[in-house]
Amino acid sequence: MDKDDIGIPNNSKEPRISEIINEINVRKSLRSTTRLTILLMLSLNKTMTFSNLVEVMGISKGSMKNHLDLLEEDGLIKGKEVLTLRGPRLIYEITEEGKKVYLEITRLLSQDTKL
Protein backbone atom coordinates (compact mmCIF):
# COMPACT_ATOMS: atom_id res chain seq x y z
CA MET A 1 0.00 0.00 0.00
CA ASP A 2 1.39 3.44 -0.91
CA LYS A 3 2.10 6.09 1.69
CA ASP A 4 -0.35 8.30 -0.19
CA ASP A 5 -3.09 5.67 -0.19
CA ILE A 6 -6.46 7.40 0.12
CA GLY A 7 -8.87 4.44 0.17
CA ILE A 8 -11.73 5.54 2.39
CA PRO A 9 -14.44 3.41 4.01
CA ASN A 10 -17.79 4.12 2.43
CA ASN A 11 -19.83 5.15 5.45
CA SER A 12 -20.76 8.65 4.35
CA LYS A 13 -24.38 9.79 4.36
CA GLU A 14 -23.75 12.54 1.84
CA PRO A 15 -24.63 11.01 -1.58
CA ARG A 16 -22.12 13.01 -3.63
CA ILE A 17 -19.23 12.28 -1.29
CA SER A 18 -20.36 8.66 -1.30
CA GLU A 19 -20.13 8.60 -5.11
CA ILE A 20 -16.56 9.93 -5.01
CA ILE A 21 -15.57 7.40 -2.34
CA ASN A 22 -17.16 4.58 -4.35
CA GLU A 23 -15.27 5.59 -7.51
CA ILE A 24 -11.98 5.67 -5.59
CA ASN A 25 -12.60 2.39 -3.76
CA VAL A 26 -13.75 0.53 -6.89
CA ARG A 27 -10.55 1.34 -8.76
CA LYS A 28 -7.35 0.42 -6.96
CA SER A 29 -5.50 2.69 -9.35
CA LEU A 30 -7.29 5.74 -7.91
CA ARG A 31 -6.34 5.06 -4.28
CA SER A 32 -3.24 7.20 -4.56
CA THR A 33 -2.83 10.95 -4.75
CA THR A 34 0.18 10.36 -7.00
CA ARG A 35 -1.92 8.40 -9.52
CA LEU A 36 -4.74 10.94 -9.34
CA THR A 37 -2.17 13.64 -10.09
CA ILE A 38 -0.79 11.64 -13.04
CA LEU A 39 -4.33 11.27 -14.39
CA LEU A 40 -4.84 15.02 -13.97
CA MET A 41 -1.59 15.85 -15.77
CA LEU A 42 -2.37 13.53 -18.67
CA SER A 43 -5.87 14.95 -18.91
CA LEU A 44 -4.46 18.47 -19.18
CA ASN A 45 -1.40 17.69 -21.36
CA LYS A 46 -2.83 14.92 -23.58
CA THR A 47 0.54 13.10 -23.74
CA MET A 48 3.69 13.09 -21.63
CA THR A 49 6.91 11.14 -21.77
CA PHE A 50 7.96 8.88 -18.95
CA SER A 51 10.91 11.21 -18.27
CA ASN A 52 8.61 14.26 -18.11
CA LEU A 53 6.33 12.51 -15.63
CA VAL A 54 9.28 11.51 -13.42
CA GLU A 55 10.65 15.05 -13.51
CA VAL A 56 7.34 16.77 -12.76
CA MET A 57 6.31 14.33 -10.03
CA GLY A 58 9.73 14.20 -8.41
CA ILE A 59 9.60 10.46 -7.73
CA SER A 60 11.92 7.62 -8.67
CA LYS A 61 11.66 5.86 -12.02
CA GLY A 62 10.73 2.60 -10.29
CA SER A 63 7.93 4.23 -8.32
CA MET A 64 6.66 6.01 -11.45
CA LYS A 65 6.67 2.72 -13.39
CA ASN A 66 4.56 1.06 -10.66
CA HIS A 67 2.03 3.92 -10.66
CA LEU A 68 1.80 3.95 -14.46
CA ASP A 69 1.39 0.16 -14.60
CA LEU A 70 -1.60 0.31 -12.21
CA LEU A 71 -3.25 3.08 -14.22
CA GLU A 72 -2.61 1.21 -17.46
CA GLU A 73 -3.93 -2.10 -16.08
CA ASP A 74 -7.10 -0.27 -15.09
CA GLY A 75 -7.48 1.10 -18.64
CA LEU A 76 -7.17 4.74 -17.60
CA ILE A 77 -3.96 5.47 -19.52
CA LYS A 78 -1.95 3.81 -22.25
CA GLY A 79 1.73 3.87 -22.96
CA LYS A 80 3.63 3.29 -26.17
CA GLU A 81 7.23 3.38 -27.23
CA VAL A 82 8.08 5.79 -30.02
CA LEU A 83 11.34 6.28 -31.84
CA THR A 84 12.78 9.77 -31.81
CA LEU A 85 16.06 11.28 -32.96
CA ARG A 86 17.24 11.00 -29.37
CA GLY A 87 16.31 7.31 -29.15
CA PRO A 88 13.20 5.44 -28.04
CA ARG A 89 10.83 7.23 -25.66
CA LEU A 90 7.88 5.99 -23.62
CA ILE A 91 4.87 8.22 -24.21
CA TYR A 92 1.74 8.04 -22.04
CA GLU A 93 -1.72 9.37 -22.76
CA ILE A 94 -5.08 9.28 -21.07
CA THR A 95 -7.65 6.88 -22.56
CA GLU A 96 -11.32 7.63 -23.20
CA GLU A 97 -12.14 5.67 -20.03
CA GLY A 98 -9.57 7.72 -18.14
CA LYS A 99 -11.14 10.93 -19.42
CA LYS A 100 -14.58 9.76 -18.29
CA VAL A 101 -13.32 8.86 -14.82
CA TYR A 102 -11.39 12.12 -14.49
CA LEU A 103 -14.40 14.19 -15.60
CA GLU A 104 -16.71 12.30 -13.22
CA ILE A 105 -14.41 12.85 -10.24
CA THR A 106 -13.94 16.54 -11.03
CA ARG A 107 -17.70 16.92 -11.55
CA LEU A 108 -18.40 15.35 -8.18
CA LEU A 109 -15.73 17.44 -6.47
CA SER A 110 -16.94 20.66 -8.04
CA GLN A 111 -20.45 20.21 -6.68
CA ASP A 112 -21.26 21.99 -3.47
CA THR A 113 -19.88 19.31 -1.13
CA LYS A 114 -18.18 19.41 2.21
CA LEU A 115 -15.24 17.01 2.25
Secondary structure as GFF3:
##gff-version 3
##sequence-region A 1 115
A	DSSP	alpha_helix	15	26	.	.	.	ID=ss1
A	DSSP	three_ten_helix	28	30	.	.	.	ID=ss2
A	DSSP	alpha_helix	33	45	.	.	.	ID=ss3
A	DSSP	beta_strand	47	49	.	.	.	ID=ss4
A	DSSP	alpha_helix	50	57	.	.	.	ID=ss5
A	DSSP	alpha_helix	61	73	.	.	.	ID=ss6
A	DSSP	beta_strand	77	84	.	.	.	ID=ss7
A	DSSP	beta_strand	87	94	.	.	.	ID=ss8
A	DSSP	alpha_helix	96	110	.	.	.	ID=ss9
###
